[in-house]
């Protein structure tokens, strides 16, 4: 398959709802890689792929987009939890270092500031405090380290842009059990679970509101950031 426009920037996110504002007008393309089918969203020189929640989904999606599109930059984007009380819903966080909590390995990110820790599960308030103390991190996600490792393995520049979707003291409702083996969130099952537990309703409502605000902020930021990343690519390749 040939492309009229090279896709220089690949963005790997977990779920479509995190970048809804970016993919609404993009060209939707389904392609296979490694016996799996992926949906790619192509727009100008950018391609977005949603790999699902967690390390494995992010790794597979990053490997697929690198193999099929040969981008110059691979960017991990999406939601993150705050480990710093000064970070609030909708704040953009672009780290200087991404740490993999599995082995403590670190990847430097050009032009960033602060530390992002990639953790294996949804972190509750106590885990957030422990992660902040143990790693000196300001935010936590579940995917960036895998995307960084894939980019490094292929000699491709890595970038990371996260948006805060839950603050340091926010106690997440129980969501881990509703993430399936493909990293997809089983929204209907979670809604049924929450419907019979009225004490969860306030937190679920806050979570939904915060997620929507974060998604809007991320889409706006990435839209504004794309020309800059394109300029960086042009400068490096000229």
C-alpha positions, 0 to 999 in steps of 0.5 A: 500500500502506498501513501500520497503523504509520508506519515512522519509522526506516529502517535500511540494512545490507549483508547480512542476517547483520549484523542476523540477530537483528533481522530474525528476528521481523520481517515480510518484505515484497518491493517494487519500486523503480527496476526492482529488487526489495528485501526489507524487514523491518518491525517496529513503527516500524522498517524494515530493508533490506539493500542489499548490500556497497558504495556502489552497493548502499547508495545504491539501498537508501537511495533505495528505503526513503526513497521507499517508507517516508518515514522520519524517520531513516535509519540506516546500520548494519553491520560496520566494520573498526577503524582504532584499536587500542583498538577490538575485536570487538563494540565499537559505533562511532557516528561524529560524522563520515562521510567519503567516500573518493572525494572527501573529502566529510564528513557530520556525525552528531548525537550521535556521536564519532570519524570513519568513513571509507567506502572502496571495497574491503575494506581490508587491514591496510596500507590500514587504517593509511593510512586512519587516517593520511590521514583521522584515522578510527577505523573503515572501512566500505563503505556509510555515506557513500552512505546519508548522501548519500541522507538529506541529499538528501531532507532526512532526519536521518542516523544511523550505528551500526557494530560492529567485526568485524575489528581493526586488525591482522587481515589479511582473507582475500581476499574482494573477488573473491567480492562479486558485481555486486549486492553479495552475498557468494558464500559457496559460491564462497568456501568452495570457494576456501578449502577448497583453501588450508589456510593460509587456514583459521585466518583464515577461522575467526577471521573467521567467529567475529568476524562472529558476535560482531559481529552479536550485539552489533549486534543487541542495541545496535540493539534497545536504541537504537530506543526512544531514536531513536523519542523523538528523532523524537517530540521533533522532530516534536511 
